Amino acid sequence: MIPVEYELVLSLALFCIGLYGILVRKNAIIVLMSIEIILNAAILNFVAFSSYIPPSGDPAGQVFALLAIALAAGEAAVGLAIFLALFETHGTVELDKIRLLRW
Amino acid sequence: MLENAWLAWLILGSPLIAFVLVGVVGRRLPEGGAYVVVGSFATSLVIALYFLAQVLLQGAVGGTTSFSIPGFTWIPGNPATVTEEGKIEIRLLIDNLSAFMLVLVSFLSLLIAVFSIGYMHEEEGKPRYYAEIALFVAGMLGTVSADNFLQLLIFWEIMGLCSYLLIGFWYHKPEAASAAKKAFLVTRVGDVLFLAGILVIWNVFHTFRFEEIAAEIPVLWGSSFTPQLATLIPLLLFGGAVGKSAQFPLHAWLPDAMEGPTTVSALIHAATMVKAGVYLTARSFVFLVPIASGGGILVAAVPWTAILVVAIIGGFTAVFAGSMALASYDIKRVLAFSTISQLSYMFLGLGAGAYLMASEAAAGSPEVNTVGYSAALYHLMNHAFFKALLFLAAGSVIHAVHTNDMREMGGLGAHMPWTSRTMLMGALALSGIIPFSGFFSKDDILAVTFETGAANPLFYLLWLAGIATAFMTAFYTFRMWLMTFHGEYRGHGHPHESPLVMTSVLLVLSAFTLASGFIAFVTNGFGNFVFYEEPHAALPLVTPLLSGNVVELGLTGLSLALAFAGLGLAWLVYARKSIPASTFTRTPTRAFLHSMLLHRYWIDDAYNAFGSRAVAGFGRATDRFDRNVVDGIVNALGRGTVVTAALADRFDRKVIDGAVNSISLETIRSSLALRTRQTGQVQNYTWVIVVGIAVILALAFILGFLPRALGRP
């Protein structure tokens, strides 16, 4: 059985990759993809702890993982819809060109 | 009993109503309310005649002739006492004297008001004029019908106010304004003495009412009414009379009072104001000649000094004022001086009459000899008629030539026949030529004075002053008449006769001037008509002519001869011109005398100098005190307040405002700096979130986890 630390390190790696993508990439699609990676890191944690919780694991973690995947699909759909609307109004999805959230 | 006694209130009520009416809506009435005022005076006259008739009829059947008409209680007295001690009531007193005065005043006021319709026709401010004369006459009617000294003083002061307003009618002229002030202030000196006298009376008698005072005098004599007070009270009251009647030394206001309209002068000189002083002395005669409780005279209480003061002031002022009239060129001022001089005759008559009455009683005569008292009031009546006539005729002349200066008149007799003839009648009456009214009463007074000389030789001297005045009066009166109406016209206008409304008044007055002297014949001596205490057939013309007293006939002849001499001298100088007028100024002594008369003995100058030096000097000193000390204190206080305020202001601005401002400024500055951090870039925000979470985690690690991990709480 794979030790839970490995899974947590993997999850941390995925989180850091996603965070990096969010912070540095300019393309909104890629940022969305990075968010999905972070979500997946969190889901991985659910699954890891689901099998790890003594004495014989807890299936609730797997259920949460499935629920989160479904939510992620919805979230991606909403995000893509926002990007489409942004593209229609601004002609771009480059995040450094879009400055809507200011005074 | 008096029938319809309440009507008496209308005598002074109707001019008062006219005053209010004309004062309020006079602008909308025809002729500025003249007809309302004339109507109110006519009402007063009719009612006054009604009461005079009643009083005379009651007197004729031997009834009482003094009636006090109740009005209302002004100040309630002490209810614990039977007489309600200290009560002050407003009542009217109707007796021979006041009924006679009411008729005289209302009749002359009526004629003068009618004359005013013509005289004031072209003037501005007619409603003001008519309202003021209505109040003036109401004041005089109230004065002569007052039942007590306080009420008399109130109306007396109303008259003082009205004289001020009317003399200053043309207030835009500086002379008129200053003459009005002078009249007010000079009479004020007398009024203060009068007020002091009234207060002394209250202090002694605890009442103001004439009849109660007269009854109290014999009761209180020797206790609270001491000989000193017996002298002081009449002198203080006479002080008021001197001020109002313009006797020396308070005569200065009357000649200047000529600055008012001539009708006002006529009103002041003939009907109201100056006669109030004589009336007051006659009304308070009981202080000069106290009456004992059982009738007869209380000889012990007679203030001989006060009587002498009254007579001497009278005799002296007669000569004094008469001489000033000799040199005056102002037609109205000549008349003003003659008024002063004639009023002095009345005071001389009252003084001599009181002395004679008292000395006869002292010699044991049971009879009260009121001849001087009656003679003075007889002269008051006659003088009222002929002086009103003279003033209104002078007004008619001034109306025609628009000047007061007789040097710019002359020859007006041809242009103004009616004015000229009526004024001649007045001049003859003033000069005392038989049979005009002035002759009878003046002769009456002189005869009383001469008769009193037997008791005190001083009165022979006063009698001499009286006949000297008679000579001067005839001279200056005819000098005035001849300069005005005789010879060539020396002015530049186009004189014309006055309108009918004016000349008809002159005609009525000249009829009375001729007739009023004969009233004494009708009543068998004026002393049966107006008298003090008991009727007394007193008229030398009647008595000596009928009794054939050679001395009195001689005296009458002498005064008549002197009057004719004065008249003749004036004729020679101003009509025939056989004696040039320059004769009077030829030698230095004569020139000095002339200039002295022209400058009114420099008394006005002396008063002015006193005013400008002493009073103004005192004023300047107080002014300096005011500026330096009082203003200094006030200014220092002000400056201190300003400094404190400046400090508080600085604290306010610097500290309080500074704190508020700097807080807000810093807020603005920091927010300006901060808003550049709000870029709108999602990723910048993300960075902040990430860094923030990192910091929070680091802090949680350092503060929470590490101490536990190291085993310390």
Chai-1 contact restraints between the chains, C-beta under 6 A:
chainA,res_idxA,chainB,res_idxB,connection_type,confidence,min_distance_angstrom,max_distance_angstrom,comment,restraint_id
A,I22,B,T686,contact,1.0,0.0,6.0,A-B,restraint_1
A,L23,B,T686,contact,1.0,0.0,6.0,A-B,restraint_2
A,L95,B,V682,contact,1.0,0.0,6.0,A-B,restraint_3
A,L95,B,Q683,contact,1.0,0.0,6.0,A-B,restraint_4
A,R99,B,G680,contact,1.0,0.0,6.0,A-B,restraint_5
A,L101,B,G680,contact,1.0,0.0,6.0,A-B,restraint_6
A,R102,B,Q678,contact,1.0,0.0,6.0,A-B,restraint_7
A,R102,B,G680,contact,1.0,0.0,6.0,A-B,restraint_8
A,W103,B,R675,contact,1.0,0.0,6.0,A-B,restraint_9
A,W103,B,Q678,contact,1.0,0.0,6.0,A-B,restraint_10
